[in-house]
Amino acid sequence: FSEYGGGIVEYTDGSGFAIVASRVESTSPQLTRLTISKIDCNGNMVWHRGYSWTAGYNVSWDIIRANTGTPSLYTNPGDLVAVGEYTVNGLRYVRVVRAENTMGNLIWTRDYSMPTGVPTYGHGIAEVDTPSTTHHLVVAGGLDNNAAIFEVDGDTGLFVCGTQSPGLGGGSIFNDIVRHGGTTGIAPGFTAVGDTRAP
């Protein structure tokens, strides 16, 4: 069935790229899953992994390589971290997957949603780098009609905190996020980009 690429990140050793995608496994009933593939610098497939069956439609958006990790918790610098969304029965959830970078073996996967069923979106992901000792991750996306970011533990995926921004009142969402500062006079933090519309 079909597979849709969403994001790409380079291996710093020059061995190729990792791609996050969504693959349709079955159309009746619809089953999809988030996938991560490694290709070499000539575009040849090195390995291809699928994670977590999902009933409904799955969209994959972004992938990064972690700079931090805790080996005793099976996370390491260089791990692949991907974010996507899936929709079941009209409700949208965020999924984050962490996999090791050698063969793409799963370390953990977590799904995030609001208990009230409010749609949750996750389009971009970044890492809380040094000087943090927590190895946390920050996801950018949305909560219902508001742009939102939320933080999770990079070693376990546990939810930490979140915040939202209403934009111009007609709906807003963040589509990507990057960490900035920390090595210059700029305080470490995040810059997100997205869109908003008037009512």
Solvent accessible surface area in square Angstrom, and as a share of the most:
residue,aa,sasa,rsa
1,F,166,0.69
2,S,55,0.36
3,E,71,0.32
4,Y,111,0.42
5,G,64,0.62
6,G,35,0.34
7,G,17,0.16
8,I,105,0.53
9,V,32,0.19
10,E,101,0.45
11,Y,7,0.03
12,T,125,0.73
13,D,108,0.56
14,G,47,0.45
15,S,43,0.28
16,G,0,0.00
17,F,60,0.25
18,A,0,0.00
19,I,44,0.22
20,V,0,0.00
21,A,7,0.06
22,S,4,0.03
23,R,54,0.20
24,V,14,0.08
25,E,36,0.16
26,S,27,0.17
27,T,90,0.52
28,S,100,0.64
29,P,104,0.65
30,Q,68,0.30
31,L,50,0.25
32,T,1,0.00
33,R,34,0.12
34,L,0,0.00
35,T,0,0.00
36,I,0,0.00
37,S,9,0.06
38,K,23,0.10
39,I,31,0.15
40,D,38,0.20
41,C,84,0.50
42,N,132,0.68
43,G,48,0.46
44,N,84,0.43
45,M,114,0.51
46,V,79,0.45
47,W,9,0.03
48,H,61,0.27
49,R,76,0.28
50,G,26,0.25
51,Y,10,0.04
52,S,36,0.24
53,W,140,0.49
54,T,7,0.04
55,A,53,0.41
56,G,20,0.19
57,Y,91,0.35
58,N,1,0.01
59,V,32,0.18
60,S,6,0.04
61,W,96,0.34
62,D,26,0.14
63,I,4,0.02
64,I,33,0.17
65,R,45,0.16
66,A,3,0.02
67,N,96,0.49
68,T,23,0.13
69,G,13,0.13
70,T,36,0.21
71,P,91,0.57
72,S,91,0.58
73,L,87,0.43
74,Y,169,0.64
75,T,0,0.00
76,N,60,0.31
77,P,82,0.51
78,G,8,0.08
79,D,4,0.02
80,L,0,0.00
81,V,0,0.00
82,A,0,0.00
83,V,0,0.00
84,G,0,0.00
85,E,0,0.00
86,Y,23,0.09
87,T,33,0.19
88,V,39,0.23
89,N,147,0.75
90,G,66,0.63
91,L,70,0.35
92,R,66,0.24
93,Y,53,0.20
94,V,0,0.00
95,R,13,0.05
96,V,0,0.00
97,V,0,0.00
98,R,0,0.00
99,A,0,0.00
100,E,40,0.18
101,N,37,0.19
102,T,96,0.56
103,M,85,0.38
104,G,0,0.00
105,N,82,0.42
106,L,87,0.43
107,I,43,0.22
108,W,28,0.10
109,T,45,0.26
110,R,89,0.33
111,D,65,0.34
112,Y,20,0.08
113,S,56,0.36
114,M,75,0.33
115,P,133,0.83
116,T,110,0.64
117,G,24,0.23
118,V,44,0.25
119,P,38,0.24
120,T,10,0.06
121,Y,51,0.19
122,G,0,0.00
123,H,20,0.09
124,G,0,0.00
125,I,2,0.01
126,A,8,0.07
127,E,10,0.05
128,V,28,0.16
129,D,29,0.15
130,T,101,0.59
131,P,98,0.62
132,S,29,0.18
133,T,122,0.71
134,T,66,0.38
135,H,31,0.14
136,H,23,0.10
137,L,0,0.00
138,V,6,0.03
139,V,0,0.00
140,A,0,0.00
141,G,1,0.01
142,G,3,0.03
143,L,29,0.15
144,D,73,0.38
145,N,88,0.45
146,N,40,0.21
147,A,4,0.03
148,A,11,0.09
149,I,45,0.23
150,F,20,0.08
151,E,42,0.19
152,V,0,0.00
153,D,34,0.17
154,G,0,0.00
155,D,16,0.08
156,T,45,0.26
157,G,0,0.00
158,L,97,0.48
159,F,119,0.50
160,V,66,0.38
161,C,65,0.39
162,G,48,0.46
163,T,84,0.49
164,Q,91,0.41
165,S,47,0.30
166,P,85,0.53
167,G,43,0.41
168,L,117,0.58
169,G,54,0.52
170,G,16,0.16
171,G,3,0.03
172,S,13,0.08
173,I,32,0.16
174,F,48,0.20
175,N,61,0.31
176,D,64,0.33
177,I,10,0.05
178,V,91,0.52
179,R,54,0.20
180,H,65,0.29
181,G,20,0.19
182,G,34,0.32
183,T,130,0.76
184,T,97,0.56
185,G,85,0.82
186,I,107,0.54
187,A,76,0.59
188,P,70,0.44
189,G,20,0.19
190,F,60,0.25
191,T,74,0.43
192,A,32,0.25
193,V,97,0.56
194,G,35,0.34
195,D,79,0.41
196,T,60,0.35
197,R,144,0.53
198,A,68,0.53
199,P,142,0.89
